[in-house]
Amino acid sequence: MVTEVLRRAALAAAGAATAPAIYRVLHRWQPGGATLWKRTNHRGETVSLLSGPALALAAAGTAAAGAPTGLAAAAAGATLASGAVGVYDDIVGQRPDQKADKGFRGHLGALREGRVTSGLVKIGGVGLAGVLAAGVVTRRPLDRLVAGGVIAGTANLLNLLDLRPGRALKAALLVGGCTIGGRNGALVAGPVGACAGLLPDDLAERTMLGDGGANAIGAVLGLRLAAAGGPAWRAGLLGVLAGLTLASEKVSFTRIIESTPLLREVDALGRRA
């Protein structure tokens, strides 16, 4: 027991050290040019999106290192694939012909017009990655689809929360911290550390995760959640995730958070005034 606790602590420390180190390398390199990775945040200030790829790479590596043998490849694959299609949407979605298509409704509306948006590519890519990864959780076809939905739905939910500094990372730390115990808990130890390592720059509004980072960390957390119980557990989780996703099309999560005292205080903790 003590050995396993120390192992998970070491994985968390590795994630906390690795993610900022990867970010620094990417920030110096600026692959594709610095302009590609600059975004305007909610204050109208310029921040870097490179913490997203840094989180995806660190989370994938440390998840694979901590996961049981059967889950290692699935964890790395789902994290990297979800991160990759998220980065694709971060970049291509900035084009003028893509910016107006937001949310499931917008992407489906564009498809009816014969246009395939970057957001639809992301949704399909994350969904496919989720179903493929779910094969290590369950062999039953319907249950595998449900498990894949949990993985993809968690990735999408983390993305929906990435609207204010630190919000998505705090949510990831909460979910990861609650699931770091148990038989498969080492799967998320490193990714939890990676989130903690990147949180200061996110709160200071020097960086933001973007779809690449939020989808990546959400996918690995979703895999952990899917593996935490049986078919009934996964079906219940999928119902909650689907409900939250549908609600996001109608109501603003930011408005709900800001009108709820406890959520507002936690959301603002560590953030610039």
Beta strands, then each sheet from edge to edge (+ up, - down):
strand 1: 38-40
strand 2: 46-48
sheet 1: 1+ 2-
end
